[in-house]
Amino acid sequence: MKLYQALWDVGKFRTVFDFGKREVAHWFPGHMAKGLKQMRASLKNVDCIIEIHDARIPFSGRNPAFQETLDVKPHLLVLNKMDLADLSNEQIILKKLEHKGVKNVLFTDCLKQRDDNVKKLVPMVVEIIQRNPRFNRCENTNFCLMAIGVPNVGKSSLINSLRRTYLKKGRASRVGGEPGITKAVLTRIQVCERPIMYLLDTPGVLPPKIESVETGMKLALCGTILDHLVGEDIIADYLLYSLNRLGKFSYVEKYDLQEPSDNIQHVLKRIAVKLRKTQRVKAITGVGNITITVPNYTAAAYDFIRAFRKGELGQVMLD
């Protein structure tokens, strides 16, 4: 590890990622626009907004379209996937969020069978609601929450975790590893008995235009944009750049590299060799067409990205 750090100290790695003329695709399908309209229409029956976001990108990619919604309702920001995030500077993150007007923040790991932080959510929400007037819902003895966020940050996982924690019941909302699983605002789902509390699941909604290419790359790396819209090759390269920049070199041992590298083609070749990810292609030679076996760089990139998303390359803070 000292050798790796020495390489880092002498500046052998890129300090800036060259995006070239690339643009992150605008992924705003019809179900997103429809979902946002339904969410706004349902607000009158909601006591508190639960905004779920990826703890690895606490600032990047939070949809500005939600701000109009958040300004009129009590709000709790849940930073999920905390097990994948480097939270060594947690207090700095919280102070920056408070400066942006976000005062109620909870870190969670909703895929964990028992998450003590999830147990804090209901008491926090009750306290937040009680500090604000409920207007047309003041006669209601139950509470209704709405879960919002960009795709694939764990909205459905949060609902299921709350049900496990407070109702001792299983899955109520479909969960998937790809963005876009929840397509429409669902009927309300009970998540707590005392007090009676319901939560509306919603589709993940990205901004119709992602202003910063780097923000788009962070969203893509965390799996909130479908990989093929950006390209596995560019996502893998941005991942390598990010790991080296942060001094996270666990990929070296995982894929049997001799040392850290800034060359994505070299890294992907080593991954393909180690995992035996190859493909047969036709080559034209002086004696005619022959079939040769070459490394499958796309399959290697896919494995590299998935390893990061599973936390196999260490805890990372991309913001």
C-alpha positions as CSV (number, residue, x, y, z in Angstrom):
1,M,0.0,0.0,0.0
2,K,3.0,2.4,0.7
3,L,4.1,1.9,-3.0
4,Y,0.6,2.7,-4.2
5,Q,0.5,5.8,-2.0
6,A,3.9,6.9,-3.2
7,L,2.7,6.7,-6.8
8,W,-0.3,8.8,-5.8
9,D,1.9,11.4,-4.1
10,V,4.1,12.0,-7.1
11,G,1.1,12.7,-9.2
12,K,1.1,9.7,-11.5
13,F,-2.7,9.8,-11.9
14,R,-5.1,12.1,-13.7
15,T,-6.3,15.1,-11.7
16,V,-9.0,16.0,-14.2
17,F,-11.2,13.6,-16.2
18,D,-11.5,14.4,-19.9
19,F,-15.1,14.2,-20.9
20,G,-14.3,15.4,-24.4
21,K,-17.5,16.4,-26.2
22,R,-19.6,13.7,-24.5
23,E,-23.0,14.5,-23.2
24,V,-25.0,12.4,-20.7
25,A,-28.2,11.3,-22.3
26,H,-31.4,12.9,-21.2
27,W,-33.4,10.1,-19.6
28,F,-36.8,11.5,-18.9
29,P,-39.3,8.9,-20.2
30,G,-43.1,9.4,-20.2
31,H,-43.6,7.6,-16.9
32,M,-41.3,10.2,-15.2
33,A,-43.2,13.2,-16.4
34,K,-46.5,11.5,-15.5
35,G,-45.1,10.5,-12.1
36,L,-44.1,14.0,-11.2
37,K,-47.5,15.3,-12.1
38,Q,-49.2,12.6,-10.0
39,M,-46.9,13.3,-7.1
40,R,-47.8,17.0,-7.1
41,A,-51.5,16.1,-7.3
42,S,-51.2,13.8,-4.2
43,L,-49.5,16.4,-2.0
44,K,-52.6,17.6,-0.3
45,N,-52.9,14.2,1.4
46,V,-49.2,14.1,2.5
47,D,-47.8,15.2,5.9
48,C,-44.1,14.8,5.2
49,I,-41.8,14.3,2.2
50,I,-39.2,11.6,2.5
51,E,-36.5,12.3,0.0
52,I,-34.2,9.3,-0.5
53,H,-30.8,9.8,-2.1
54,D,-27.5,7.9,-2.5
55,A,-25.1,8.5,0.4
56,R,-22.1,8.4,-2.0
57,I,-23.4,11.5,-3.8
58,P,-25.2,13.5,-1.0
59,F,-25.2,16.7,-3.2
60,S,-25.0,15.6,-6.8
61,G,-28.1,14.7,-8.7
62,R,-30.8,15.8,-6.2
63,N,-33.6,16.8,-8.6
64,P,-34.2,20.6,-8.6
65,A,-37.8,19.8,-9.7
66,F,-38.4,18.5,-6.1
67,Q,-37.5,21.9,-4.5
68,E,-40.9,23.3,-5.3
69,T,-42.5,20.3,-3.6
70,L,-40.1,20.4,-0.6
71,D,-40.6,24.0,0.1
72,V,-44.3,23.5,1.0
73,K,-44.0,20.3,3.1
74,P,-42.0,19.1,6.1
75,H,-38.9,17.2,4.7
76,L,-36.6,14.5,5.8
77,L,-33.5,13.6,3.6
78,V,-32.6,9.9,3.9
79,L,-29.1,9.2,2.6
80,N,-29.3,5.5,1.8
81,K,-26.6,2.9,0.9
82,M,-24.5,4.3,3.8
83,D,-22.6,1.0,3.9
84,L,-21.1,1.9,0.5
85,A,-20.2,5.5,1.4
86,D,-17.0,6.8,3.1
87,L,-18.6,8.8,5.9
88,S,-15.4,9.8,7.6
89,N,-16.4,13.5,7.0
90,E,-20.0,13.0,7.9
91,Q,-20.2,16.2,10.0
92,I,-18.9,18.3,7.1
93,I,-21.5,16.8,4.9
94,L,-24.3,17.6,7.4
95,K,-23.1,21.2,7.8
96,K,-23.1,21.7,4.0
97,L,-26.6,20.2,3.7
98,E,-27.8,22.5,6.5
99,H,-26.3,25.5,4.7
100,K,-28.5,24.4,1.7
101,G,-31.5,24.4,4.0
102,V,-31.7,20.7,4.7
103,K,-31.8,20.2,8.5
104,N,-33.3,16.8,8.9
105,V,-31.0,14.0,7.6
106,L,-30.9,10.3,8.3
107,F,-28.3,7.8,7.0
108,T,-29.6,4.3,6.3
109,D,-28.7,0.9,4.9
110,C,-32.2,-0.4,3.9
111,L,-31.0,-3.7,2.5
112,K,-29.7,-4.7,5.9
113,Q,-32.1,-7.0,7.7
114,R,-31.9,-4.9,10.8
115,D,-31.0,-1.3,10.5
116,D,-31.0,0.7,13.8
117,N,-31.2,3.9,11.9
118,V,-34.4,2.9,10.2
119,K,-35.9,2.6,13.7
120,K,-35.2,6.3,14.1
121,L,-37.2,7.3,11.1
122,V,-40.8,7.2,12.5
123,P,-40.0,9.2,15.7
124,M,-38.1,11.7,13.6
125,V,-41.0,12.1,11.1
126,V,-43.6,12.4,14.0
127,E,-41.4,15.2,15.5
128,I,-41.0,17.0,12.2
129,I,-44.7,16.8,11.4
130,Q,-45.7,18.1,14.9
131,R,-43.5,21.2,14.4
132,N,-45.5,22.2,11.4
133,P,-49.2,22.9,10.8
134,R,-51.1,20.1,9.1
135,F,-53.9,22.4,7.7
136,N,-56.5,20.2,6.0
137,R,-55.1,17.0,7.6
138,C,-55.2,18.3,11.2
139,E,-58.2,16.0,12.1
140,N,-56.5,12.9,10.8
141,T,-55.0,10.6,13.5
142,N,-52.8,8.7,10.9
143,F,-49.8,10.1,9.0
144,C,-49.1,9.9,5.3
145,L,-45.6,10.2,3.8
146,M,-44.4,10.4,0.3
147,A,-41.1,8.8,-0.8
148,I,-39.3,10.7,-3.6
149,G,-35.9,10.6,-5.3
150,V,-33.9,9.9,-8.4
151,P,-34.0,6.3,-9.7
152,N,-32.4,3.3,-7.9
153,V,-31.6,5.0,-4.6
154,G,-33.7,2.7,-2.5
155,K,-37.2,4.1,-2.2
156,S,-38.9,0.7,-2.4
157,S,-36.2,-0.8,-0.2
158,L,-36.9,1.8,2.5
159,I,-40.6,1.0,2.4
160,N,-39.8,-2.7,2.8
161,S,-37.3,-2.0,5.6
162,L,-39.9,0.1,7.5
163,R,-42.4,-2.8,7.2
164,R,-39.9,-5.3,8.5
165,T,-39.1,-3.0,11.4
166,Y,-42.5,-1.8,12.5
167,L,-45.0,-4.3,11.2
168,K,-42.8,-7.5,11.1
169,K,-44.0,-8.0,7.6
170,G,-42.2,-8.7,4.4
171,R,-41.9,-7.0,1.0
172,A,-44.7,-4.7,-0.1
173,S,-42.9,-2.9,-2.9
174,R,-40.9,-4.3,-5.8
175,V,-37.2,-3.9,-5.6
176,G,-34.6,-4.1,-8.4
177,G,-31.0,-3.2,-9.2
178,E,-31.8,-1.2,-12.3
179,P,-33.2,2.3,-12.4
180,G,-36.9,2.6,-13.3
181,I,-38.5,-0.3,-11.4
182,T,-41.3,1.7,-9.9
183,K,-43.3,3.2,-12.9
184,A,-46.1,5.1,-11.2
185,V,-47.3,6.4,-7.9
186,L,-48.7,3.4,-6.0
187,T,-51.5,3.2,-3.6
188,R,-50.4,4.0,-0.1
189,I,-48.6,1.3,1.8
190,Q,-48.8,1.0,5.6
191,V,-45.4,1.0,7.2
192,C,-46.2,1.5,10.9
193,E,-49.0,0.5,13.3
194,R,-48.3,2.9,16.3
195,P,-48.7,5.6,15.1
196,I,-50.6,4.5,12.0
197,M,-48.4,5.6,9.1
198,Y,-48.6,5.2,5.4
199,L,-46.0,5.8,2.7
200,L,-46.6,6.5,-1.0
201,D,-43.9,5.0,-3.3
202,T,-43.2,7.0,-6.4
203,P,-41.2,6.5,-9.6
204,G,-37.6,7.8,-9.7
205,V,-37.5,11.1,-11.4
206,L,-34.3,12.6,-12.9
207,P,-34.0,16.2,-14.0
208,P,-35.2,16.5,-17.7
209,K,-31.7,18.0,-18.4
210,I,-28.6,17.2,-16.3
211,E,-26.6,20.4,-16.4
212,S,-23.2,19.1,-15.4
213,V,-21.6,16.2,-17.3
214,E,-19.7,15.3,-14.2
215,T,-22.9,15.1,-12.1
216,G,-24.3,12.9,-14.8
217,M,-21.3,10.6,-14.6
218,K,-21.7,10.3,-10.8
219,L,-25.3,9.5,-11.2
220,A,-24.4,6.9,-13.9
221,L,-21.7,5.3,-11.7
222,C,-24.2,4.9,-8.8
223,G,-26.7,3.2,-11.2
224,T,-29.4,5.9,-11.4
225,I,-29.1,6.1,-15.2
226,L,-29.3,3.1,-17.4
227,D,-25.7,2.1,-18.3
228,H,-26.1,1.8,-22.0
229,L,-27.3,5.4,-22.3
230,V,-23.9,6.5,-21.1
231,G,-21.7,3.6,-22.1
232,E,-20.0,1.0,-19.9
233,D,-16.6,2.0,-21.2
234,I,-16.8,5.7,-20.1
235,I,-18.4,4.7,-16.8
236,A,-15.6,2.2,-16.1
237,D,-13.0,4.8,-17.0
238,Y,-14.6,7.4,-14.7
239,L,-14.7,4.8,-11.9
240,L,-11.0,4.2,-12.3
241,Y,-10.2,7.9,-12.3
242,S,-12.4,8.3,-9.2
243,L,-10.8,5.4,-7.3
244,N,-7.2,6.7,-8.1
245,R,-8.1,10.3,-7.2
246,L,-9.4,9.1,-3.8
247,G,-6.5,6.8,-3.2
248,K,-8.7,3.7,-3.2
249,F,-6.6,0.9,-4.6
250,S,-8.4,-2.3,-3.6
251,Y,-9.0,-3.0,-7.3
252,V,-5.3,-3.9,-7.7
253,E,-5.5,-6.9,-5.4
254,K,-9.0,-7.9,-6.5
255,Y,-8.0,-8.2,-10.1
256,D,-4.4,-9.2,-9.7
257,L,-2.8,-6.1,-11.1
258,Q,0.9,-5.5,-10.2
259,E,0.2,-1.9,-9.3
260,P,-2.4,0.9,-9.7
261,S,-3.0,2.1,-13.2
262,D,-4.5,5.1,-14.9
263,N,-5.0,3.2,-18.2
264,I,-8.5,1.8,-18.4
265,Q,-7.7,-0.5,-21.3
266,H,-4.9,-2.1,-19.3
267,V,-7.1,-2.5,-16.3
268,L,-10.0,-4.0,-18.3
269,K,-7.6,-6.4,-20.1
270,R,-6.3,-7.7,-16.7
271,I,-9.9,-8.1,-15.5
272,A,-10.9,-10.0,-18.6
273,V,-7.9,-12.3,-18.2
274,K,-8.5,-13.0,-14.6
275,L,-12.3,-13.6,-15.0
276,R,-11.8,-15.4,-18.4
277,K,-14.0,-12.9,-20.1
278,T,-13.2,-13.5,-23.8
279,Q,-14.9,-13.4,-27.1
280,R,-14.1,-15.0,-30.5
281,V,-13.8,-12.6,-33.4
282,K,-12.9,-12.9,-37.1
283,A,-9.6,-11.4,-38.2
284,I,-8.5,-10.8,-41.8
285,T,-4.9,-12.1,-42.5
286,G,-2.7,-12.6,-45.5
287,V,-3.9,-16.3,-45.6
288,G,-7.6,-15.5,-45.3
289,N,-10.1,-15.1,-42.4
290,I,-9.3,-16.7,-39.1
291,T,-11.1,-16.7,-35.8
292,I,-9.1,-15.5,-32.7
293,T,-9.9,-15.2,-29.0
294,V,-9.6,-11.7,-27.5
295,P,-10.4,-10.1,-24.2
296,N,-14.0,-9.0,-23.8
297,Y,-13.6,-5.4,-22.6
298,T,-17.3,-4.7,-22.4
299,A,-17.9,-7.7,-20.0
300,A,-14.8,-6.7,-18.0
301,A,-16.1,-3.1,-17.7
302,Y,-19.5,-4.5,-16.6
303,D,-17.9,-6.5,-13.8
304,F,-15.7,-3.6,-12.7
305,I,-18.8,-1.3,-12.4
306,R,-20.9,-4.0,-10.6
307,A,-18.0,-4.6,-8.1
308,F,-18.0,-0.9,-7.2
309,R,-21.8,-0.8,-6.8
310,K,-21.7,-3.8,-4.5
311,G,-19.1,-2.2,-2.3
312,E,-16.4,-4.7,-3.3
313,L,-13.9,-1.9,-4.1
314,G,-14.3,-0.1,-0.8
315,Q,-16.4,2.7,0.6
316,V,-16.3,5.8,-1.5
317,M,-17.5,9.5,-1.3
318,L,-17.8,10.9,-4.8
319,D,-18.9,14.4,-3.8
